[in-house]
Amino acid sequence: LIAWENRQYIDGNWEGFIICHLLRVLSCRNKDLDLKIIPANRSQKKGVAGDKQNYLIIRKNNAQIIRNNYKTFSRYGQKKNLIPSRKFNKAVKELIAERDVELGKDTINLLANSKGTKLNEESIAKKIRAYTFRGMSETQYNNVFVSEVAEVKDMKNLKKIADNRGTSLEVILQDYHIDVEV
């Protein structure tokens, strides 16, 4: 899956790389990837009460993902994750340039149709599968990574996957640990 992700980057498939990278690094669900891309500014750091938008905040050397709209938000609250990757940042900047929009002025949704309009939930799932290895779903991606980490009994990393996904360690081990060959 990492080789597939890297192939997306090498081929200049920026949207595909960003999606695959976030699925791998954050164990995201489809809804988590419904991201609005915005520049870094101080007012965004605290967030607005009741905000149901997910954000990809682009900074100079890294990015931050803020999730306010995901499956278990009512239980775990807002999720913030730092993506310390210049490669990821370059991909986001290239995607913005490719779409011929301006960061901070235009509305930029990671998952958008050809007109730049936000997608509905069913379309989001289809779009994500269009970019993943062999059309795998976000759940299948998560199963692979959970199973890989569980094999080496790395409880710290399993806890991190659970936290990122907005679920418990018990649920991760019970529902997502499988034997998979890819």
N, C-alpha and C positions, 0 to 999 in steps of 0.2 A: 504493500500500500504506500510505503514511503517512496519507493521507486516510481510509482504511478504519479504521486504528488510532484516529485522532482521533474518528471517528464512534462507535466503541465507547465511548470516554470520555464523549462528549456524551450518548449514550443511556443512560449508567449501566450499561453491560454491563462490569462491572469485571473479571470473569474473562477475557473476550474481549480487553479492552484490555491486561491484564497479559501474556497469552500473545503477542499480536501485538507488543507492545513488546519483549519479551525475544527473540522470533524476529528482530526487526529489529536491535536493539542488540547482541546477543551471538551472533548466527548459531547459535542453539541447535539441537540435535537433539531429537527427541521425549523421549528418556530424560532429557535435561538439565532438562526442565520438570517432572519428577516431584519437586516441591519441597515440603518441610515448612516452613511459615511459623512462625518463632520470634522472640521479642524479642531485642534485643542484650544480651549479657552477656559478661563477660570470659572465662569458661571456654570459650565457643564459638570464640573467636578462634584458638586453637591447633588445635582439633579433636582427635579421638581416633583413634589408630592403628587402621586396619582399618574405620573408619566408612564404610559404603556408602550413606549418606543424602545427598541434596542438600538444601541449605537456602536459604531466602529469609529473611535477617535484616533485620527492620524496625527502623530507627533514627529519630531525631527528624526529620532533614532529608533522609535518603537511605536506600538499602537496599544490602545486599550479597548477592550470590549466591555460594554455595560449592558446588562440584560435586565429589563424591567417587564418583559413579556415572555414568559416561558411556563411550561406545564405546572411546575410546583412552586411558582412565585409566592403564593399565599403562605406557604410553609417556610420557605428559605429566604424570601426577600430578594432585594437587588443583588445581582452577582456582578463583580468587577474582576476582570482578568487582564493582566499585562501580557502583551505579545512582544517579547524582546528580540525581534528579528528584523534586521535591515532588509533581508530578502523579502519578507512579508510586506514591509513598508513599500519597497520598490514595486512589488506586484500591485498594491493598492493604488499607488501613484500612476502606474502604467495603465491600470484599468480606467482611472479617471480621465487620463489623457486620451485613451482609446475612445471613450464615450463623448469626447469633446465637450466636457462640462467643467465648471470651475468650482473647486472646493471652497465652501463657505458662502457661495452665491447661489448655486443651483442645488436643488434637492437631488441627492444621489443615494439611491437604494442599491445595496449589493445585489439583491435578487430583484430584477426588474424586467419588464418586457422590452421590446425594441424601441418603444416610445419613452422608456424610462419610468413607467408607471409601476408602482408596487404590485406584487403578485398576491393572489389569494393563497390560502393554505394548501389546496390541492396542487396548484401550479408550482408552489415552492418545492413540494416533494418531487415532482417530475423534473424540475430544473436541477435539483441537487443530484438526482440519479443520473442525469445526463452528463455530469462531470465526474462521478465517482468511478472507481475501478469496477469494471464489469457491471455497471449499473446498480451497485450495491446501495442499500438504504442506509440511513444514519444509524439505525439499530444494528444492522449487520456490521458496520464499521466499529461501533462500540463493542459488540460481541467479540470481535477479533482482538481489540486492544485490552479489554478486560481479561480475556482468556490468556493472552500473552503474559500479562502482568501476574495473573493468578498462578500461572505455571511456575514462576520463580518465587512465589509466595512473598511478593513485595507489598506488604500491607500498607506502607506509607503511600505508594503510588496508587493502590486501589482506593485508599481514602481520598486522595486527590481527585481521581476520576469521579468518585461519588459526589464530592463537593462541587466539582465543576458541572456535573450533570444535574445537580439539585436533587439528590436522592440519598438514601442511606447505604452504608457499606453492606448491610444484609441483603438489600434489594439487588445491589450490583452482583453480589456473589450468587444469589438465588436465581435471578432472572437473566443475567447477561453472560454468565460463564458457560462457554460451550467449547467443544473440540471442533476446530475448524481448519480446513486446509485451503490455503489461498495460493 
